[in-house]
Amino acid sequence: MYSEYSHISYAQTQSFSALVNDYVAVESNLKDFFQYTADVTGVEAAIEDRKKYTVDRTMLVNVLLRQYKPLNTNPSVRENIESLHHSHTFTICTAHQPNLLTGYLYFFYKILHAIAMAEQLNKLYPNQQFVPVYYMGSEDNDLDELGQFNFEANKYRWDADGQTGAVGRMNTKSLKPLLNELFRRIGPPGLHCDNLKELLTEAYLNHNTIAEATQFLVNQLFGQYGLVIVNPDDAEMKKMFLSVMKDDLLEHHALPIVTAQSEKLSAAYKAQAFPRAINLFYLKDNIRERIEQKETHWQVLNTNIQFSKDELLQELDSHPERFSPNVILRGLFQEKILPNICFIGGGAELAYWFQLKPLFDYYNIFYPVIFLRQSVQIISEKDGQILQQLNLKIEDIFETEQSLIKKIIVKRKGVTCSLDEAQSDLDKTFQRIATQATAIDKSLERSAEAALAKMKKQILVLEQKMYKAEKRKEQVLVDKIAKLKNSLMPKGALQERVENFLPYYLQEGFTIFDTIKNKIKPFDNQFLIIHPPQNIS
């Protein structure tokens, strides 16, 4: 169904920050905040530099094989895991929390971008091997964010039956009522519907934790592409990060280093992450709380748990899995355990990675090529027909509703409600009047300016009345545009930031992933629009 596609710049969507627009446009004022350019040239340089940084590949493969043991593993996944033994194999990584039913569409776009990039690099460099990786942020404890998703204008929210702590560790048993409610609304009956219900039931009701459920679901959807899923909530992996965690707990070097870099970035852009003296959570049972150093001890906030220095170091050595990196340290942990070349993230992720480069240098950890994740707009056949009827271009869909209404009224009727020309004529007329008046008496200048301002205000009021009158005449058109905008930009946001994958899977099944992946140009830094075969661009 979705056989056509178009690319436009991210700036044209009017939906991205100045930092994102400048980064993809290769603006020089960002060059001090990253290591490699986000292109093939940058990747080539990163491949050579990555060889200078050691990774415990045996540990990585053994942990992955253990984590995959309960799963029915696609042969391509198994081959990719085994290939990580070899020094010529590198990863292409994206990261995201285990949102319930994957949360928003961009969860998939991140992963598909990583897969498409790995595939292209494998063609470009046949003597190397590139493995797409989904790094699961299973230790996040923000249930308000991770425990909800949207489907057909309905919001589904899971309260986890009162569970607290890391969402990835939460038990899934209490999800049954929510899934039953969802299944009553999923339809119409058919192959895709039946497959989806079976898939979600198996994932969330036959696995004990959210992390296990997410691993199963993502593996079922993307295992065919060789995607490897990493759950970093693992003692063996965290042993590789002990030196950094110890330094953060005792010496607090991240705070001044990241603060200085953040201040530089904040001179022109918005910082996204804010360091603390200690950038680790304590993670045990249903607890995930910050650690703070007091005068005589280290305190786990909101608990009665505290450690002396010796006790803290003993706990760290004996149970590294109980220490969870926050946003400041998470990327360093990722690069410490993976032979990674590229990291693919959203706009906010780009910002905080740009805040961290000096910290990577300090700990002598590889800093990867940073790519903006692929953003996608999917236009249905119905919406495509409306675009055609209204004679709109692809990029028009990102304009405001009012701007579209004005544009279409002008196109269809040749009528403009704008009085800009009249305002310009008025300025010229009043300039002559003001000149004549002040020639008689200088004090009349302010009176002339006040009269001009009053007249401009009246013209603006008249312009607004003309526009409202024209809208009333075209109410059918206005309603159609409003409905189109709500469909394409639900709640005024990009589709990918609101909608879930469910309706697209119900319509297309697994082929929707092929459709998107095959249209991603992983190095182009362009916004992708997928639509039916119609002449709407």
TIVOBA-70846 format. One record per residue (C-alpha): x, y, z; residue in one letter. Coordinates in nm, 3 decimals, padded with zeros to 5 digits. Layout:
BEGIN
<<X Y Z> 'a'>,
...
***
This chain:
BEGIN
<<00.000 00.000 00.000> 'm'>,
<<00.274 00.247 00.096> 'y'>,
<<00.485 00.237 -00.218> 's'>,
<<00.586 00.600 -00.263> 'e'>,
<<00.811 00.814 -00.050> 'y'>,
<<00.956 01.162 -00.029> 's'>,
<<01.233 01.324 00.171> 'h'>,
<<01.236 01.680 00.304> 'i'>,
<<01.471 01.860 00.538> 's'>,
<<01.409 01.840 00.910> 'y'>,
<<01.386 02.220 00.920> 'a'>,
<<01.090 02.213 00.679> 'q'>,
<<00.882 02.019 00.930> 't'>,
<<00.909 02.304 01.185> 'q'>,
<<00.915 02.029 01.450> 's'>,
<<01.279 02.008 01.555> 'f'>,
<<01.508 02.211 01.777> 's'>,
<<01.771 02.453 01.652> 'a'>,
<<02.037 02.207 01.768> 'l'>,
<<01.895 01.928 01.549> 'v'>,
<<01.855 02.153 01.246> 'n'>,
<<02.207 02.291 01.283> 'd'>,
<<02.362 01.947 01.337> 'y'>,
<<02.213 01.790 01.024> 'v'>,
<<02.303 02.106 00.831> 'a'>,
<<02.664 02.065 00.953> 'v'>,
<<02.681 02.407 01.116> 'e'>,
<<03.033 02.483 01.237> 's'>,
<<02.926 02.615 01.578> 'n'>,
<<02.863 02.255 01.689> 'l'>,
<<03.195 02.107 01.575> 'k'>,
<<03.350 02.119 01.923> 'd'>,
<<03.076 01.900 02.069> 'f'>,
<<03.129 01.578 01.873> 'f'>,
<<03.414 01.366 01.743> 'q'>,
<<03.312 01.247 01.395> 'y'>,
<<03.093 01.384 01.119> 't'>,
<<02.763 01.198 01.075> 'a'>,
<<02.844 01.050 00.736> 'd'>,
<<03.040 00.767 00.575> 'v'>,
<<03.365 00.960 00.612> 't'>,
<<03.304 00.991 00.985> 'g'>,
<<03.225 00.621 01.010> 'v'>,
<<03.548 00.528 00.830> 'e'>,
<<03.751 00.733 01.077> 'a'>,
<<03.559 00.585 01.370> 'a'>,
<<03.626 00.229 01.254> 'i'>,
<<04.000 00.287 01.261> 'e'>,
<<03.993 00.465 01.596> 'd'>,
<<03.766 00.205 01.755> 'r'>,
<<04.035 -00.058 01.713> 'k'>,
<<04.243 00.125 01.976> 'k'>,
<<03.982 00.061 02.247> 'y'>,
<<03.948 -00.284 02.399> 't'>,
<<03.618 -00.458 02.463> 'v'>,
<<03.573 -00.785 02.651> 'd'>,
<<03.417 -00.964 02.356> 'r'>,
<<03.411 -01.303 02.529> 't'>,
<<03.211 -01.159 02.818> 'm'>,
<<02.975 -00.983 02.577> 'l'>,
<<02.903 -01.294 02.371> 'v'>,
<<02.858 -01.514 02.677> 'n'>,
<<02.611 -01.271 02.838> 'v'>,
<<02.415 -01.232 02.515> 'l'>,
<<02.393 -01.609 02.466> 'l'>,
<<02.267 -01.640 02.823> 'r'>,
<<02.009 -01.364 02.773> 'q'>,
<<01.890 -01.524 02.447> 'y'>,
<<01.873 -01.879 02.585> 'k'>,
<<01.494 -01.866 02.657> 'p'>,
<<01.417 -01.726 02.311> 'l'>,
<<01.358 -01.887 01.977> 'n'>,
<<01.652 -01.717 01.811> 't'>,
<<01.662 -01.640 01.440> 'n'>,
<<01.980 -01.786 01.282> 'p'>,
<<02.088 -01.438 01.170> 's'>,
<<02.075 -01.318 01.532> 'v'>,
<<02.279 -01.614 01.651> 'r'>,
<<02.536 -01.551 01.375> 'e'>,
<<02.560 -01.182 01.467> 'n'>,
<<02.613 -01.263 01.835> 'i'>,
<<02.886 -01.516 01.755> 'e'>,
<<03.052 -01.270 01.516> 's'>,
<<03.111 -01.031 01.806> 'l'>,
<<03.398 -01.259 01.908> 'h'>,
<<03.597 -01.118 01.615> 'h'>,
<<03.790 -00.790 01.615> 's'>,
<<03.656 -00.694 01.271> 'h'>,
<<03.293 -00.690 01.398> 't'>,
<<03.139 -00.367 01.524> 'f'>,
<<02.795 -00.264 01.646> 't'>,
<<02.551 00.003 01.531> 'i'>,
<<02.355 00.091 01.843> 'c'>,
<<02.032 00.263 01.936> 't'>,
<<01.885 00.276 02.284> 'a'>,
<<01.540 00.310 02.434> 'h'>,
<<01.349 00.219 02.747> 'q'>,
<<01.115 -00.084 02.748> 'p'>,
<<00.797 00.117 02.691> 'n'>,
<<00.476 -00.079 02.726> 'l'>,
<<00.386 -00.222 02.384> 'l'>,
<<00.688 -00.018 02.262> 't'>,
<<00.519 00.317 02.334> 'g'>,
<<00.549 00.550 02.036> 'y'>,
<<00.631 00.489 01.671> 'l'>,
<<00.979 00.637 01.696> 'y'>,
<<01.080 00.332 01.903> 'f'>,
<<01.064 00.137 01.575> 'f'>,
<<01.223 00.408 01.363> 'y'>,
<<01.533 00.406 01.583> 'k'>,
<<01.570 00.032 01.548> 'i'>,
<<01.498 00.024 01.175> 'l'>,
<<01.753 00.302 01.120> 'h'>,
<<02.018 00.095 01.301> 'a'>,
<<01.928 -00.210 01.092> 'i'>,
<<01.936 -00.014 00.764> 'a'>,
<<02.271 00.143 00.855> 'm'>,
<<02.427 -00.192 00.946> 'a'>,
<<02.304 -00.340 00.617> 'e'>,
<<02.452 -00.056 00.414> 'q'>,
<<02.785 -00.064 00.598> 'l'>,
<<02.810 -00.439 00.543> 'n'>,
<<02.785 -00.370 00.171> 'k'>,
<<03.033 -00.082 00.179> 'l'>,
<<03.292 -00.265 00.389> 'y'>,
<<03.277 -00.640 00.314> 'p'>,
<<03.591 -00.707 00.519> 'n'>,
<<03.421 -00.578 00.833> 'q'>,
<<03.095 -00.686 00.993> 'q'>,
<<02.834 -00.454 01.144> 'f'>,
<<02.568 -00.573 01.387> 'v'>,
<<02.254 -00.369 01.466> 'p'>,
<<02.193 -00.347 01.841> 'v'>,
<<01.899 -00.236 02.052> 'y'>,
<<02.027 -00.137 02.398> 'y'>,
<<01.731 -00.171 02.633> 'm'>,
<<01.709 00.096 02.903> 'g'>,
<<01.553 -00.157 03.138> 's'>,
<<01.663 00.022 03.458> 'e'>,
<<01.454 00.336 03.399> 'd'>,
<<01.195 00.383 03.674> 'n'>,
<<00.966 00.640 03.511> 'd'>,
<<00.646 00.433 03.499> 'l'>,
<<00.435 00.738 03.411> 'd'>,
<<00.624 00.757 03.082> 'e'>,
<<00.693 00.390 03.014> 'l'>,
<<00.363 00.242 03.129> 'g'>,
<<00.134 00.398 02.868> 'q'>,
<<00.056 00.394 02.496> 'f'>,
<<-00.213 00.526 02.261> 'n'>,
<<-00.444 00.334 02.030> 'f'>,
<<-00.735 00.479 01.830> 'e'>,
<<-00.745 00.799 02.036> 'a'>,
<<-00.755 00.597 02.360> 'n'>,
<<-00.478 00.615 02.617> 'k'>,
<<-00.389 00.291 02.793> 'y'>,
<<-00.210 00.329 03.124> 'r'>,
<<-00.064 00.058 03.349> 'w'>,
<<-00.026 00.127 03.720> 'd'>,
<<00.192 -00.185 03.768> 'a'>,
<<-00.027 -00.285 04.062> 'd'>,
<<00.174 -00.057 04.287> 'g'>,
<<00.518 -00.186 04.189> 'q'>,
<<00.812 00.052 04.213> 't'>,
<<01.175 00.054 04.107> 'g'>,
<<01.318 -00.031 03.764> 'a'>,
<<01.036 -00.081 03.513> 'v'>,
<<01.230 -00.357 03.336> 'g'>,
<<01.220 -00.564 03.654> 'r'>,
<<00.846 -00.521 03.712> 'm'>,
<<00.624 -00.829 03.702> 'n'>,
<<00.378 -00.845 03.413> 't'>,
<<00.092 -01.038 03.576> 'k'>,
<<-00.125 -00.731 03.638> 's'>,
<<-00.124 -00.647 03.265> 'l'>,
<<-00.398 -00.897 03.181> 'k'>,
<<-00.698 -00.661 03.235> 'p'>,
<<-00.534 -00.388 03.025> 'l'>,
<<-00.461 -00.632 02.741> 'l'>,
<<-00.815 -00.769 02.756> 'n'>,
<<-00.950 -00.416 02.721> 'e'>,
<<-00.719 -00.352 02.427> 'l'>,
<<-00.812 -00.679 02.255> 'f'>,
<<-01.181 -00.587 02.267> 'r'>,
<<-01.103 -00.286 02.051> 'r'>,
<<-00.851 -00.444 01.814> 'i'>,
<<-00.993 -00.543 01.482> 'g'>,
<<-01.127 -00.628 01.238> 'p'>,
<<-01.066 -01.004 01.281> 'p'>,
<<-00.812 -01.147 01.042> 'g'>,
<<-00.463 -01.285 01.010> 'l'>,
<<-00.280 -00.972 01.129> 'h'>,
<<-00.521 -00.922 01.418> 'c'>,
<<-00.489 -01.283 01.533> 'd'>,
<<-00.109 -01.273 01.504> 'n'>,
<<-00.092 -00.950 01.700> 'l'>,
<<-00.306 -01.077 01.987> 'k'>,
<<-00.102 -01.395 02.003> 'e'>,
<<00.224 -01.200 01.996> 'l'>,
<<00.124 -00.958 02.273> 'l'>,
<<-00.024 -01.234 02.487> 't'>,
<<00.291 -01.440 02.462> 'e'>,
<<00.513 -01.140 02.531> 'a'>,
<<00.338 -00.990 02.830> 'y'>,
<<00.149 -01.276 02.992> 'l'>,
<<00.399 -01.558 02.942> 'n'>,
<<00.709 -01.369 03.052> 'h'>,
<<00.778 -01.264 03.407> 'n'>,
<<00.917 -00.913 03.367> 't'>,
<<00.878 -00.614 03.138> 'i'>,
<<01.240 -00.654 03.023> 'a'>,
<<01.180 -01.018 02.927> 'e'>,
<<00.853 -00.926 02.755> 'a'>,
<<01.019 -00.644 02.560> 't'>,
<<01.309 -00.864 02.457> 'q'>,
<<01.069 -01.129 02.331> 'f'>,
<<00.849 -00.878 02.144> 'l'>,
<<01.137 -00.693 01.978> 'v'>,
<<01.307 -01.021 01.889> 'n'>,
<<00.988 -01.150 01.725> 'q'>,
<<00.948 -00.830 01.524> 'l'>,
<<01.311 -00.767 01.425> 'f'>,
<<01.499 -01.094 01.469> 'g'>,
<<01.456 -01.153 01.096> 'q'>,
<<01.701 -00.865 01.039> 'y'>,
<<01.963 -00.997 01.281> 'g'>,
<<01.894 -00.733 01.546> 'l'>,
<<02.072 -00.808 01.874> 'v'>,
<<01.904 -00.694 02.197> 'i'>,
<<02.122 -00.604 02.495> 'v'>,
<<01.981 -00.583 02.847> 'n'>,
<<02.253 -00.403 03.045> 'p'>,
<<02.093 -00.488 03.381> 'd'>,
<<02.355 -00.757 03.427> 'd'>,
<<02.629 -00.812 03.685> 'a'>,
<<02.887 -00.941 03.434> 'e'>,
<<02.843 -00.637 03.212> 'm'>,
<<02.863 -00.394 03.500> 'k'>,
<<03.189 -00.547 03.620> 'k'>,
<<03.339 -00.392 03.307> 'm'>,
<<03.232 -00.051 03.435> 'f'>,
<<03.355 -00.081 03.794> 'l'>,
<<03.640 00.170 03.765> 's'>,
<<03.411 00.446 03.634> 'v'>,
<<03.143 00.377 03.895> 'm'>,
<<03.401 00.378 04.173> 'k'>,
<<03.544 00.708 04.054> 'd'>,
<<03.198 00.863 04.034> 'd'>,
<<03.106 00.747 04.385> 'l'>,
<<03.426 00.869 04.546> 'l'>,
<<03.575 01.148 04.331> 'e'>,
<<03.275 01.298 04.147> 'h'>,
<<03.470 01.400 03.836> 'h'>,
<<03.166 01.400 03.607> 'a'>,
<<03.007 01.701 03.778> 'l'>,
<<03.265 01.969 03.687> 'p'>,
<<03.351 01.816 03.349> 'i'>,
<<02.992 01.790 03.220> 'v'>,
<<02.889 02.118 03.381> 't'>,
<<03.160 02.305 03.191> 'a'>,
<<03.063 02.143 02.859> 'q'>,
<<02.692 02.204 02.925> 's'>,
<<02.755 02.574 02.985> 'e'>,
<<02.928 02.596 02.647> 'k'>,
<<02.639 02.419 02.474> 'l'>,
<<02.381 02.632 02.657> 's'>,
<<02.527 02.947 02.507> 'a'>,
<<02.333 02.867 02.188> 'a'>,
<<02.119 02.558 02.258> 'y'>,
<<01.919 02.390 02.531> 'k'>,
<<02.099 02.139 02.752> 'a'>,
<<01.912 01.813 02.819> 'q'>,
<<02.103 01.648 03.103> 'a'>,
<<02.226 01.782 03.434> 'f'>,
<<02.507 01.612 03.624> 'p'>,
<<02.517 01.550 03.997> 'r'>,
<<02.803 01.478 04.231> 'a'>,
<<02.707 01.109 04.207> 'i'>,
<<02.546 00.989 03.884> 'n'>,
<<02.443 00.642 03.997> 'l'>,
<<02.122 00.498 04.135> 'f'>,
<<02.108 00.216 04.385> 'y'>,
<<01.905 -00.066 04.233> 'l'>,
<<01.772 -00.347 04.448> 'k'>,
<<01.436 -00.527 04.459> 'd'>,
<<01.175 -00.251 04.419> 'n'>,
<<01.423 00.032 04.485> 'i'>,
<<01.590 00.260 04.233> 'r'>,
<<01.701 00.568 04.423> 'e'>,
<<01.983 00.818 04.396> 'r'>,
<<02.296 00.785 04.604> 'i'>,
<<02.429 01.091 04.787> 'e'>,
<<02.750 01.135 04.981> 'q'>,
<<02.702 01.277 05.329> 'k'>,
<<02.970 01.387 05.576> 'e'>,
<<03.029 01.038 05.717> 't'>,
<<02.853 00.799 05.480> 'h'>,
<<02.678 00.738 05.148> 'w'>,
<<02.298 00.748 05.166> 'q'>,
<<02.043 00.585 04.936> 'v'>,
<<01.773 00.850 04.927> 'l'>,
<<01.421 00.775 05.049> 'n'>,
<<01.546 00.459 05.225> 't'>,
<<01.730 00.371 05.544> 'n'>,
<<02.016 00.218 05.342> 'i'>,
<<02.357 00.374 05.400> 'q'>,
<<02.719 00.271 05.358> 'f'>,
<<03.056 00.364 05.498> 's'>,
<<03.330 00.400 05.235> 'k'>,
<<03.452 00.044 05.288> 'd'>,
<<03.099 -00.094 05.287> 'e'>,
<<03.019 00.097 04.967> 'l'>,
<<03.322 -00.041 04.786> 'l'>,
<<03.245 -00.391 04.909> 'q'>,
<<02.889 -00.359 04.783> 'e'>,
<<03.012 -00.232 04.447> 'l'>,
<<03.258 -00.519 04.406> 'd'>,
<<03.016 -00.788 04.525> 's'>,
<<02.701 -00.658 04.354> 'h'>,
<<02.779 -00.426 04.062> 'p'>,
<<02.429 -00.498 03.928> 'e'>,
<<02.293 -00.289 04.216> 'r'>,
<<02.445 00.029 04.074> 'f'>,
<<02.261 00.188 03.784> 's'>,
<<02.411 00.467 03.566> 'p'>,
<<02.197 00.775 03.511> 'n'>,
<<02.185 00.967 03.182> 'v'>,
<<02.533 01.114 03.240> 'i'>,
<<02.703 00.773 03.263> 'l'>,
<<02.470 00.552 03.058> 'r'>,
<<02.638 00.623 02.724> 'g'>,
<<02.984 00.555 02.868> 'l'>,
<<02.864 00.218 02.999> 'f'>,
<<02.721 00.135 02.657> 'q'>,
<<03.047 00.214 02.481> 'e'>,
<<03.247 00.023 02.743> 'k'>,
<<03.066 -00.305 02.686> 'i'>,
<<03.000 -00.282 02.309> 'l'>,
<<03.245 -00.257 02.016> 'p'>,
<<03.028 00.028 01.894> 'n'>,
<<03.085 00.263 01.599> 'i'>,
<<02.763 00.463 01.569> 'c'>,
<<02.493 00.572 01.811> 'f'>,
<<02.150 00.661 01.674> 'i'>,
<<01.930 00.881 01.890> 'g'>,
<<01.661 01.147 01.892> 'g'>,
<<01.705 01.521 01.927> 'g'>,
<<01.719 01.522 02.307> 'a'>,
<<01.971 01.236 02.300> 'e'>,
<<02.194 01.431 02.060> 'l'>,
<<02.195 01.721 02.305> 'a'>,
<<02.305 01.520 02.604> 'y'>,
<<02.568 01.326 02.404> 'w'>,
<<02.713 01.664 02.301> 'f'>,
<<02.736 01.750 02.671> 'q'>,
<<02.940 01.436 02.742> 'l'>,
<<03.231 01.431 02.497> 'k'>,
<<03.493 01.559 02.749> 'p'>,
<<03.379 01.294 02.997> 'l'>,
<<03.450 01.020 02.741> 'f'>,
<<03.794 01.173 02.694> 'd'>,
<<03.856 01.179 03.068> 'y'>,
<<03.773 00.810 03.113> 'y'>,
<<03.941 00.713 02.784> 'n'>,
<<03.623 00.558 02.647> 'i'>,
<<03.545 00.562 02.276> 'f'>,
<<03.305 00.837 02.164> 'y'>,
<<03.100 00.712 01.864> 'p'>,
<<02.960 00.878 01.556> 'v'>,
<<02.631 01.038 01.661> 'i'>,
<<02.343 01.012 01.415> 'f'>,
<<02.000 01.169 01.440> 'l'>,
<<01.747 00.887 01.427> 'r'>,
<<01.521 00.858 01.125> 'q'>,
<<01.191 01.041 01.160> 's'>,
<<00.897 00.918 00.953> 'v'>,
<<00.551 01.043 00.858> 'q'>,
<<00.310 00.781 00.723> 'i'>,
<<00.024 00.912 00.511> 'i'>,
<<-00.276 00.685 00.470> 's'>,
<<-00.457 00.636 00.142> 'e'>,
<<-00.751 00.835 00.275> 'k'>,
<<-00.536 01.129 00.384> 'd'>,
<<-00.345 01.112 00.056> 'g'>,
<<-00.670 01.155 -00.136> 'q'>,
<<-00.761 01.459 00.073> 'i'>,
<<-00.419 01.612 00.005> 'l'>,
<<-00.482 01.566 -00.365> 'q'>,
<<-00.829 01.718 -00.344> 'q'>,
<<-00.689 02.023 -00.169> 'l'>,
<<-00.396 02.046 -00.412> 'n'>,
<<-00.146 02.045 -00.127> 'l'>,
<<00.222 01.954 -00.145> 'k'>,
<<00.385 01.708 00.091> 'i'>,
<<00.563 01.977 00.291> 'e'>,
<<00.236 02.167 00.340> 'd'>,
<<00.118 01.915 00.599> 'i'>,
<<00.358 02.065 00.854> 'f'>,
<<00.209 02.412 00.832> 'e'>,
<<-00.038 02.530 01.094> 't'>,
<<-00.406 02.466 01.043> 'e'>,
<<-00.478 02.838 01.004> 'q'>,
<<-00.199 02.880 00.751> 's'>,
<<-00.338 02.593 00.542> 'l'>,
<<-00.689 02.735 00.553> 'i'>,
<<-00.568 03.073 00.428> 'k'>,
<<-00.351 02.913 00.159> 'k'>,
<<-00.633 02.695 00.026> 'i'>,
<<-00.890 02.974 00.027> 'i'>,
<<-00.653 03.184 -00.183> 'v'>,
<<-00.588 02.891 -00.420> 'k'>,
<<-00.952 02.801 -00.465> 'r'>,
<<-01.115 03.144 -00.475> 'k'>,
<<-00.835 03.383 -00.552> 'g'>,
<<-00.945 03.570 -00.240> 'v'>,
<<-00.698 03.694 00.016> 't'>,
<<-00.794 03.826 00.355> 'c'>,
<<-00.454 03.985 00.401> 's'>,
<<-00.444 04.364 00.416> 'l'>,
<<-00.064 04.382 00.417> 'd'>,
<<-00.065 04.589 00.098> 'e'>,
<<-00.316 04.828 00.250> 'a'>,
<<-00.100 04.856 00.561> 'q'>,
<<00.200 04.940 00.343> 's'>,
<<00.002 05.209 00.157> 'd'>,
<<-00.119 05.346 00.488> 'l'>,
<<00.238 05.373 00.616> 'd'>,
<<00.338 05.577 00.312> 'k'>,
<<00.032 05.804 00.342> 't'>,
<<00.084 05.865 00.711> 'f'>,
<<00.452 05.934 00.655> 'q'>,
<<00.353 06.221 00.425> 'r'>,
<<00.092 06.341 00.678> 'i'>,
<<00.343 06.320 00.966> 'a'>,
<<00.601 06.515 00.763> 't'>,
<<00.347 06.785 00.680> 'q'>,
<<00.220 06.804 01.042> 'a'>,
<<00.564 06.825 01.203> 't'>,
<<00.666 07.094 00.956> 'a'>,
<<00.391 07.308 01.108> 'i'>,
<<00.457 07.207 01.471> 'd'>,
<<00.715 06.952 01.595> 'k'>,
<<00.487 06.853 01.885> 's'>,
<<00.232 06.711 01.638> 'l'>,
<<00.469 06.421 01.553> 'e'>,
<<00.351 06.207 01.846> 'r'>,
<<-00.014 06.279 01.760> 's'>,
<<00.050 06.157 01.404> 'a'>,
<<00.218 05.839 01.532> 'e'>,
<<-00.074 05.768 01.768> 'a'>,
<<-00.323 05.816 01.486> 'a'>,
<<-00.126 05.576 01.265> 'l'>,
<<-00.110 05.309 01.538> 'a'>,
<<-00.486 05.339 01.596> 'k'>,
<<-00.559 05.302 01.224> 'm'>,
<<-00.329 04.999 01.195> 'k'>,
<<-00.510 04.834 01.481> 'k'>,
<<-00.845 04.893 01.313> 'q'>,
<<-00.716 04.745 00.987> 'i'>,
<<-00.593 04.438 01.176> 'l'>,
<<-00.936 04.397 01.336> 'v'>,
<<-01.100 04.429 00.993> 'l'>,
<<-00.857 04.172 00.848> 'e'>,
<<-00.950 03.925 01.120> 'q'>,
<<-01.322 03.982 01.059> 'k'>,
<<-01.273 03.926 00.684> 'm'>,
<<-01.089 03.601 00.754> 'y'>,
<<-01.358 03.477 00.994> 'k'>,
<<-01.629 03.561 00.743> 'a'>,
<<-01.449 03.370 00.468> 'e'>,
<<-01.401 03.074 00.703> 'k'>,
<<-01.775 03.067 00.774> 'r'>,
<<-01.846 03.049 00.403> 'k'>,
<<-01.600 02.761 00.371> 'e'>,
<<-01.694 02.564 00.683> 'q'>,
<<-01.686 02.230 00.502> 'v'>,
<<-01.335 02.305 00.382> 'l'>,
<<-01.227 02.424 00.728> 'v'>,
<<-01.357 02.105 00.890> 'd'>,
<<-01.181 01.891 00.631> 'k'>,
<<-00.848 02.065 00.693> 'i'>,
<<-00.889 02.036 01.071> 'a'>,
<<-00.960 01.663 01.039> 'k'>,
<<-00.662 01.617 00.807> 'l'>,
<<-00.427 01.802 01.042> 'k'>,
<<-00.545 01.599 01.341> 'n'>,
<<-00.488 01.278 01.147> 's'>,
<<-00.140 01.372 01.027> 'l'>,
<<-00.029 01.572 01.331> 'm'>,
<<-00.230 01.431 01.625> 'p'>,
<<-00.246 01.669 01.922> 'k'>,
<<-00.038 01.911 01.718> 'g'>,
<<00.269 01.685 01.738> 'a'>,
<<00.451 01.464 01.491> 'l'>,
<<00.267 01.137 01.433> 'q'>,
<<00.567 00.938 01.555> 'e'>,
<<00.553 01.108 01.898> 'r'>,
<<00.189 01.016 01.963> 'v'>,
<<00.085 00.699 01.780> 'e'>,
<<00.167 00.336 01.849> 'n'>,
<<00.259 00.067 01.594> 'f'>,
<<-00.063 -00.130 01.647> 'l'>,
<<-00.284 00.017 01.370> 'p'>,
<<-00.006 -00.014 01.113> 'y'>,
<<00.065 -00.374 01.206> 'y'>,
<<-00.306 -00.456 01.193> 'l'>,
<<-00.318 -00.318 00.841> 'q'>,
<<00.012 -00.443 00.699> 'e'>,
<<00.154 -00.706 00.932> 'g'>,
<<00.531 -00.758 00.928> 'f'>,
<<00.556 -00.596 00.583> 't'>,
<<00.524 -00.249 00.738> 'i'>,
<<00.874 -00.291 00.881> 'f'>,
<<01.018 -00.389 00.544> 'd'>,
<<00.845 -00.091 00.385> 't'>,
<<00.998 00.155 00.630> 'i'>,
<<01.344 -00.004 00.644> 'k'>,
<<01.379 -00.018 00.268> 'n'>,
<<01.298 00.353 00.235> 'k'>,
<<01.543 00.471 00.502> 'i'>,
<<01.857 00.637 00.368> 'k'>,
<<02.069 00.595 00.681> 'p'>,
<<02.330 00.862 00.603> 'f'>,
<<02.111 01.127 00.440> 'd'>,
<<01.974 01.310 00.748> 'n'>,
<<01.639 01.374 00.581> 'q'>,
<<01.283 01.346 00.712> 'f'>,
<<01.106 01.051 00.545> 'l'>,
<<00.742 01.064 00.431> 'i'>,
<<00.578 00.740 00.317> 'i'>,
<<00.253 00.756 00.125> 'h'>,
<<00.033 00.569 -00.126> 'p'>,
<<00.108 00.584 -00.500> 'p'>,
<<-00.050 00.920 -00.565> 'q'>,
<<00.072 01.239 -00.722> 'n'>,
<<00.083 01.445 -00.404> 'i'>,
<<00.441 01.567 -00.408> 's'>,
***
